[in-house]
């Protein structure tokens, strides 16, 4: 979805950003709602640091404008330079995945099955000013959830009814002759 924000970056097609979450070692993410903290660190909406191609957190100096190219090069227009001056601040660490399977780790982050992350490769295409939409339709899931809840309630009523029928049958058998 187009947002027009210069700090929103979406991945076109397959691939991942390399991130450093607070919970553990480097991980993979498709979350592109970036922000620059007061200390100049580039983080995503979850607070994970965005890593560059050398697996170091990205730090950005004071800037007027942020430009992200399709290959992950991050340019800034520094505040103390004349307008239109572009300076390469970093290259966002990207990877197109790996031959090894990926899994969600215990901290909820995506890593290789045997730990770690694939090596960076810049074969991923980025779009600045866009953010990836959810692949879940919330309304559909809500309706489905309500339908399953009603089905469960009906099953509970059937169980309760069959228990009463069973008790009724047992009490008839206990009647004196």
BELDA-V188729 format. One record per residue. N is the residue number from 0. RES is the residue in one letter. SS is DSSP state (@ for helix, = for strand, . for the rest). PSI is psi in whole degrees, -180 to 180 (* if undefined). Layout:
BEGIN
N | RES | SS | PSI
N | RES | SS | PSI
END
This chain:
BEGIN
0 | X | . | 139
1 | X | = | 130
2 | X | . | -28
3 | X | . | -5
4 | X | . | 134
5 | X | . | -19
6 | X | . | -2
7 | X | = | 126
8 | X | = | 126
9 | X | = | 151
10 | X | = | 126
11 | X | = | 119
12 | X | . | -150
13 | X | . | 164
14 | X | . | 173
15 | X | = | 155
16 | X | = | 148
17 | X | = | 126
18 | X | = | 162
19 | X | = | 95
20 | X | . | 163
21 | X | . | -22
22 | X | . | -18
23 | X | . | -152
24 | X | . | 179
25 | X | = | 149
26 | X | = | 179
27 | X | = | 150
28 | X | = | 154
29 | X | . | 7
30 | X | . | 118
31 | X | . | 20
32 | X | = | 79
33 | X | . | 157
34 | X | = | 155
35 | X | = | 120
36 | X | . | 171
37 | X | . | -31
38 | X | . | 0
39 | X | . | 5
40 | X | = | 137
41 | X | = | 120
42 | X | = | 164
43 | X | . | 179
44 | X | . | -20
45 | X | . | -2
46 | X | . | 3
47 | X | . | 140
48 | X | = | 139
49 | X | = | 131
50 | X | = | 153
51 | X | = | -175
52 | X | . | -20
53 | X | . | 12
54 | X | . | 29
55 | X | . | 147
56 | X | = | 144
57 | X | . | 126
58 | X | = | 135
59 | X | . | 133
60 | X | . | 178
61 | X | . | 131
62 | X | = | 158
63 | X | = | -37
64 | X | = | 147
65 | X | = | 129
66 | X | = | 126
67 | X | = | 121
68 | X | . | 168
69 | X | . | -29
70 | X | . | 5
71 | X | . | -3
72 | X | = | 131
73 | X | = | 110
74 | X | = | 150
75 | X | = | 154
76 | X | = | 101
77 | X | = | 147
78 | X | . | -38
79 | X | . | 6
80 | X | . | 162
81 | X | . | 152
82 | X | . | 142
83 | X | . | -11
84 | X | . | 121
85 | X | . | 138
86 | X | = | 132
87 | X | = | 114
88 | X | = | -38
89 | X | = | 172
90 | X | = | 119
91 | X | = | 130
92 | X | . | 121
93 | X | = | 154
94 | X | = | 144
95 | X | . | 12
96 | X | . | -156
97 | X | . | 170
98 | X | . | -33
99 | X | . | 146
100 | X | . | 151
101 | X | = | 156
102 | X | = | 159
103 | X | = | 123
104 | X | . | 176
105 | X | . | -26
106 | X | . | 6
107 | X | . | 1
108 | X | . | 157
109 | X | = | 128
110 | X | = | 175
111 | X | = | 154
112 | X | . | -42
113 | X | . | 27
114 | X | . | 161
115 | X | . | -174
116 | X | . | 156
117 | X | . | 159
118 | X | . | 147
119 | X | . | 141
120 | X | . | 141
121 | X | . | 37
122 | X | . | 12
123 | X | . | 143
124 | X | = | 128
125 | X | = | 154
126 | X | = | 120
127 | X | = | 144
128 | X | . | 9
129 | X | = | 158
130 | X | . | 144
131 | X | . | 131
132 | X | . | 160
133 | X | . | 147
134 | X | . | 15
135 | X | . | 131
136 | X | . | 108
137 | X | @ | -42
138 | X | @ | -45
139 | X | @ | -44
140 | X | @ | -37
141 | X | @ | -47
142 | X | @ | -44
143 | X | @ | -42
144 | X | @ | -43
145 | X | @ | -41
146 | X | @ | -43
147 | X | @ | -37
148 | X | @ | -43
149 | X | @ | -42
150 | X | @ | -41
151 | X | @ | -44
152 | X | @ | -40
153 | X | @ | -44
154 | X | @ | -41
155 | X | @ | -40
156 | X | @ | -41
157 | X | @ | -42
158 | X | @ | -45
159 | X | @ | -43
160 | X | @ | -44
161 | X | @ | -32
162 | X | @ | -43
163 | X | @ | -41
164 | X | @ | -42
165 | X | @ | -44
166 | X | @ | -39
167 | X | @ | -45
168 | X | @ | -41
169 | X | @ | -38
170 | X | @ | -32
171 | X | @ | -38
172 | X | @ | -21
173 | X | . | -1
174 | X | . | 140
175 | X | . | 150
176 | X | . | *
END
